[in-house]
Amino acid sequence: MKSIMAKVSVVWLALLVISLLLLQHSHNLSQTRIENQKNAWIERQFLLVEQKVRAHQNGGSLIESSSIDSSSVDNSSIDNSLADDILTHKDLIQEVLSLPSVTAARAISAGEVTEQATRITEPVSTITYRLPLQLSQDSYAVLEVDIDMSQFAPVNIDSFSLHGFAILVLMALGVFMTFWLLSPFLMLEKKAESILTGDFNPQHFASSDDHPLTSELAINLLLDEHQKSKQQHQDLSNRLRQHSFVDSLTGLGNRDYFDAELEIHLKNEKESIHGAVVLFSFEPLLDLHYENPTSFNELIKQVGDFFQNISDEENLCWVARRDTVDFALLTLESAPDKIRRQCHKVIKDLQRSIFDITEFSHHFINIGVTFFTSGDDAYEILASADMSLRNAQLQGDNCVHMYQPNKLAKSMIKGGVRWRTFLQSILDSRRITLFFQLQVAAVAMDVQRYEVLSRIEDRGKMINASIFLPMANRCGLAADFDRLIVDKALKQLTSQADSIELSINLFPDSLLHPSFMKWLMQRLSINRFANHRVIFEISELAVSRSLAQVKAPMEKIAAMGCRWCVEHVGSPSASLSYLAELPLDFLKISQATVRRINTQQERQLFVETLVTSAAQAGINVWAEGVESEQEWLKLQSLGIQGGQGYWFGHPQELIPSIEDEILSVSIKKA
């Protein structure tokens, strides 16, 4: 730092000295030019006076000043016969006073003024010119003329000379040299700021004694945080996958993940949800597990990849490996006949792609299916699914058994055509209801934030967006629903106080829809002064699967002043690679992760390391689905900045007043 500043000081000191010398030289040249002009002007005035005298002597007309050649006039060339012809000096003096530069004229003979005349205006400064006059052969007189020097005005004095241009060039050179000398310092400052904000690349830095103080502090902070984050990221990568929600062999969700997802979809009796739990048992492979673990692991890995493809292709579908040879599938809004066909197709595809060349080609799987509706008990559903699986095993090899297939009323089951017709009618009539769920910060904020939750009604029950939006996406209507929801939410926002912020969920396919993006950008342009109060949310699974595609649309929306949140963080097949790629302000941990987190050490480790990783990127971490005081207290101790869930209050159709929310949250915290 000191060496850089010394170099800059030397450069500017040298430029200052050179500039002063150039200015002094320029001033001297200007003064010389003015003095030459002044002398030439005085000589010209003298010649004009002599011209007047000669004109008076000859009785001729006045000679034009422009016709006088100063080089051809001799001050001693006045004809000596002039004195003989002058009878009086009065007319001569008046003639001389007619010159603009003459302020006074006097005729002096024998030491006495014989005739004089003066202008009324007093000159600032004068110069006296004496002209001898011969009165007779032995008698002389002197004509004194006072010339007003204020009449002199220098001409052709350039305000911008070559020296001025040279000084400007020097100044420009000085600016360039300064930036060139300070460029390492400026770059270090930029990198220091990036370190302090968490957006940095360690490869950009090298040790040096010349770094500015801020950069030194930032580098020290980087080294300290880098050592911590290395260990924390390693724990996050290993323990999250192995001990939280991920099966280490297949990469699918594990038993805890599946049970949490099932419980979440069953708990709300007010929502019209139905679905099925399908258990796949590969019990014939158990002997291979003990005899040849390597071959067993390879087969199970292939089976895991097969089920992962099913999960990726189907909406409203979750797959997990529940045990050594058991897999489970949770599907929503599917008819029993469709599930039966899918089960037989799974058997056929597995046999053809994996087991046909093995010793298990004739018997490798049995499938048990049970059905449920919202409000059912998760334990009973899993028990009935297990009972159905046992019945399939009793029936024979590669068999399917369905338990309670008639539990679902026909009116509850919608095929693809019925879903599209139903959803299109909702869009046409705009019959969508917005609910607002309070989001509470761990530390008091000056704003109130709500998540916008959308519902549609079907036969007196409300259908959650997590159900109908995937179906809308399957029918090609997701962007239309997102447009309707965003429009209603923004209108609601503009009618609220400036302290209200709204989080609005967007389906990932909407961001890839050109007409929706065009409409959204126009809508946000109208809403520009309130865009900082809008937070758009997108699921972690969608981001992980379509990172390259959604990056540009998310950056465009962020450029309009809106903020972004990735929700449902904790998906088994997702990773945190998107943290450095996307313009994020918030992460929101999934309800499955939050569920009973106060008793789950593996999940606590995941949350703790996630908070650290997010903080390094300048991102806040919140939690969704908080339903007990114990969960909330544990989340706060792990560094969570905020949360939402039934513990703080149920979603409401109207945004409550500030006083009501403060009272409600205060009671909960108490």
Order of alpha helices (4+ residues) and beta strands (2+ residues): alpha-alpha-alpha-beta-beta-beta-beta-alpha-alpha-alpha-beta-alpha-alpha-beta-beta-alpha-beta-alpha-beta-alpha-beta-beta-beta-alpha-alpha-beta-alpha-alpha-beta-alpha-alpha-beta-beta-alpha-alpha-beta-alpha-beta-alpha
